[in-house]
């Protein structure tokens, strides 16, 4: 407790040499059991080191900062490179570092002519006039793959030992049993080039320091555990990326615990205090958004080779969460985008991560309009932005079995989006999701809009074919979802959405689910070799690998899970009363569309009367349950004009089937 208290108190001071010294002094006092001395060191640090200053280092620069020119851009290299840094004006000196720290007069070496690099190096350089820094900091990562693939377990300048990382062992090396294996040695270079690279550079003490390093204190949260860093996006094909100064924190819940996993997730924050208020770059090719306040770098914890439970390890695929987000979009809704990258920390390869959007106010404003301040954002009942007033209102509407109360709820919650959100998690049989776990809900306040739910941290899915979280949830179920089941209109609305997504070419049919999975698998097909070399041997010897372990789980999912899961889910929904026993009619369009439209025929395989409309309205009267006035009992094929919509339900014994529909095609 003493160490954490001092770390928090001195957080803003320990960017400075004096603060760092006094912090170490305090830690030494604590180790000796001299608590009073520890607090004295804290007090001295606060008195001696003024906020925003460094002993013998950089003063606050006046006016706008210039930019230096670096002769060789960041990238991947095989041959040695010679690098020049220019752009200093008269009376200015360029200073540089190679250890990840920001250059300052006290520690930065003076740049003279050029520097030659033949090993992976992170160069940081800035111009100074006296003690004042008068340029931005130029950061460039030069990555040499021949060194990366033989990355040492004992890299120079990094803390090592059994308690180096939050009292857990350090783990830096690449697994020689993968890198030197004849099966992989000619593929490892390609694996390291197969994804964009994110290179994070910061002071090693800010990353691994015993007292204030975010990796060594990975369970700490909040702004006081945010550190300044540089982030570079490097495209292996040479396409332009970016470099930006920003902040970094550790991200997540269980993934933070060093005894659970050595590979932690991060959150990158773009703030004006670091230089730029936003990142301007199209990170995700399938999204129009090119401005970001924050990005998450997801490490993947559950169902990974690094999980402490061997049952999770053998299911490692590295893309379950990405598939869940892709699927929410395939169902017609917005979801956070994600993209696989290779992460480097201060020049060391750290494995495959997903760069992902965080569904917060800025995210919502990017897609729905307005400003981030216009949105309420709730994460696991914690208010992240705005207020919880409207969220609490809709979440506590009483008597949802009654029509009036149900309609009141629908003004505050997008019911169809919520149903699809639930169905997607039901489909994956999400083991780590429920009332208090792994969800975001967002609404726009002005103009007032409904709440929408976003999938988040969907790693614990696709375990066993028969897993049932509809009727036997692993976590406390959403109280709202349970209460909504009491309402007949909600149950039929759920059935209609299930009919849309679980039949035909719906998003959760075997073919569509498999196709999305294999699209993501293609992105990792080669790159996963590098992840295996970095982390595959952490829990097992011989290490987990691509050709045996990764492909085996892929085969299980593609051959045994996806082909059957849709039917299993339908049975679970029927048992829960969310899909009726009455089979929906089958609509069939004639092969060739006529000039005046398309003819549709309908069949009720389970018997009953088919009620049909051709004007796009529901054949059933909402809230009443009787056939609508414009619906007719089907007797023969009906003609639907181009662009027109036919809808049909079966009525049998007073019970309605789910809704099916078709659209008239334009004749040739």
Buried (B, 14 or more C-beta within 10 A) or exposed (E): EBBEBBBBBBBBBBBBBBBBBBBBBBBEBBEEEBEEBBBBBBEBBBEBBEEEBBBEBBBEBEEEBBEBEBEBBBBBBEEEBEBEBEBBEEEBBBBBBBBBBBBBBEBBEEBEEEBEBBEBBBBBBBBBBEBBBBBBBBBBBBBBBEBBBBBEEEBEEBBBEEEBBBEBEBBBBBBBBBBBBEEBEEBBBBBBBBBBBBBBBBBBBBBBBBBBBBBBBBEBEEEBBBBBBBBBBBBBEEEEBBBBBBBBBBBBBEBBBBEBBBBBBBBBBBBEEBBBEBBEBEBBEEBEBEBBBBBBBBBBBBBBBBBEEEEBBBBBBBBBBBBBBBBBBBBEBBBBBBBBBBBBBBBBBBBBBBBBBBBBBBBBBBEBEBEBEBBBBBBBEEEBBBEBEBBEEBBEBEEBBEBEBBEBBBEBBBBBBBBBBBBBBBBBBBBBBBBEBBBBBBBBBEEEBBBBBBBBBBBBBBBEBEBBBBEEBBBEBBEBBEBBBBBBBBBBBBBBBBBBBBBEEBBBBBEBBBEBBBEBBEBBBBBBBBBBBBBBBBBEEEBBBBBEBBBEBBEBBBEEBBBEBBEBBBEBBBEBBBBBEBBBBBBEBEEEBBEEBBBBBBEBEEEBBBBBBBEEBBBBEEEEBEBBEEBBEBEEBBBBEBEBBBBBBBBBEEEBBBBBBBBBBEEE
